[in-house]
Amino acid sequence: MFIPGEKVCDIEDNIYSHNTYPHNTSIHSSVLGTLTRINKLVMVEPCTTYRYIPLAGDIIVGRVSMLSVKRWKIEANAQLECILSLTTIALPDNVQRRKLEQDEMLMHSFFDVGDVLVAEIQKVNLGSAVLSTRNEKYGKLTNGVLRVVPLRIVGSYKSSFVENEHLKFVIGANGYIFIQLRHNEAVNYAKMVAALHYFDKCTAHGYLIDDKVLESL
């Protein structure tokens, strides 16, 4: 069993992966959990996963897990099922809404399984949270990576959208963070690695995310 920040193994001849991070010549755990090895790949499986409790007005990041009748199911590390309805999305390029039946045939072109998106929780019902992407700030996220962090380091973080010269960050209240490249240049990839290391550090030590740090990366 490893606690956050504890050394797991030497970095030599090993590759750090999920819930681990490099420090000097060692690989350390960023969560409370047990070691799993796949050849040289080292990861720690968390013992307990705390799931997000949806609140109306929160901005979350999630991944489309299923298309259903006139709606998408969104995986968002939430205690309730997260639903995005065909009637609560903004159509691309301000396309005029057709009949609902026609829009339903084009659902794959709006959001498909595996797509990452940012949305606002419109309301919370018994057993489900209803999402909306009607605001132009919301919608599909591309050209970046999704990083999952513990809810404790997001805390009551209110700056859901932070950017600097190289990267854009979309920070969900549910602990899902999307790091987006502003341009496909080598320096921006290096900055993305630096951002991932920053989130690893926050996770390991329980630091709250600081938007000033993100702006300076």
N, C-alpha and C positions, 0 to 999 in steps of 0.2 A: 504494500500500500504506500502510495506517495502523496505527500501534501504539496500544495502550491509552492513553487520555488525550490523544492528539494531536488538534488542531483539524482538523475536516473542512471546515467552511464557516461562514459567518455565519448566525445564526439568522433574520435578517430575510428574509421571503419564503420560508422553508423550514420544514418540519415534521420534527422528529426522530422516529425510529421504531426498529426493531430494532437492538440493539447500539450505540446512540448515546444521548447524554444532553446536556442543555443546561448551559452554564456561562457566566455573564455574557451576553455578546452572541454567543456562538459555539455550534456543535454539535460535540461531540467523540466520538471512537470509544471504545467500551468493550472492544473486542477487537482482535486482530491480524487485519486483513482488508482487503477491497477495497470501494470505494464502489459502491453501487447507487442509482439515482434512479428514482422513478416520479412524474412531474410534480414537485410540491413536496416529496414524501415522500423523506426521506434515510435510508438504512440502510447498514450495513456487513455484508457477508457474511464470516463467519470463514473463515480459511484452513485451520485444523485444528480438528477437533472431538474432544476427548478423551471417551471413553465410560466410563461407570461400570462398575466390576467388582463384581458382586453378592457380598455376604458374608452368611452366615446370621446372623440377628439384627438386621440393619440395617432401619431404617424408611425406606421410600421413598414418593415421590409419583409417580403415573403417570396416564396417560390410556388408557381402553379403546380399543383399535384394531380388535378383531375378536371376534366371538362364534363359538365353535367347539363341538364336541360336548362338553358338560358342562364347559366351561371358557371363560375369557376370555383374550385376549392383551392384554398391557398394554405400551404404549410408555413407556419409562422411561429413555431415553438410556443403555441398558445394553449391554454387550458380549455378554450372553447373552439369549435369549428369556425374557421374564418371563410366567409363567402363573399365573392365579388359577383354582383348581378350584372346581366347585360344592360339593364336600365340605369346602372350607376357608373358607367364608364363614359369617358369622352372619346368619340370616334376620331381616328387618326386624321390629321390635316383638315380638321373642322368639316369633315364629310357630313352631309345632312343625314339624319337618321332615317332609315327606310322603315318599312313595316318590320315589326319585331321578328316575324318569321324569316324574313330575308336576312336580317342581321344575324340571326341564329346560325344560318348556313355559313356565315363568314367568321364564326367565333375563333377558329384556328388562326385567322389572319390578325386578330386583335391580340390575343394572348394564347400561347400554346403550352402544353405540359413542359415543365423545365424552365420556362421564362421566369426571370426575377423582376419584381415590380415593387414600387413604393405606393402606398395607399393610406388614406385616412379612415379611421374607424368611424363610420357614420352613426351607428347605434348598436347597442348590445341587447340581444334577445335572450330568452331562456335557452341556453345550449349553443348559441351561435353569435358571432360578431359579423355585422354587415359592413363591408368595405366600400369605399368610393374612390374613383380616380378621375373625377370630373374636373378638378382643378388642374391647370396646366403644369403645376409643379409635380404632379403625380403621373404614374404610368410605368411603362417598361423600362428597365435599366439594362444597358448594354456596355460593351467595351470596358469590362472591369471584372472584379472578383468579389464574391460574397464571403464575408468573414463573420463567424458566429462567436460572440463573446458572452460571458456571464452577465446576467441582468444586474448584478451588483455594481459593475463598473460603468453601466449606463446610468443607473440611479434615476434622478429626476431631470436628466439631461434634456434641455429644451432646444438646443440648436440642431435641428434635424438635418439641415443642409449647411455644410461647411466646405469651402474650397480654397485652394491656393493656386499658384502659377501652374502647377503640374497636375494636380489631382482634384477630384470632387468627392466628397464623402456624404453618403446618405445614411444617417444613423437612426435606426428604428428603435422605438421604445421597447421592442421585444427582444433586443440583444442581437439583431441581425444588422450588419453594417455592409454597405456596398461601396467599394473603392473603385472609382471610375477614372480612367486615363483621359486627360483633356486632349492629348495628342499622342500618337504612336511614335514616340521617340525614346531612344535608349535612356536618357536621363530620367524620363518619367517612369520607366520600369524600375529604375533604381530607387526612385522616391516611393514607389508602391511597396517595394521590399522594406524600406525604412518604416513605412506606415504599418505594415504587418508586424514588424518587430516591436513597434510602439504598443500596439494592441496586445501582443504577447506579454510585454512588460507590465501593462496595466492589469492583465489577467492574473499574472503570477503574484503580484504584490497587492492587488486589490485597489489600485489607484483608480479614481474616477477619470473618465476621458476629459481632456482639456482641449477646448477648441482652439486656444492660442497655440498649443503644440501642433495641432493639425495644420493650422494656417502657416506655420513656420517650416514645415517639412519640405 
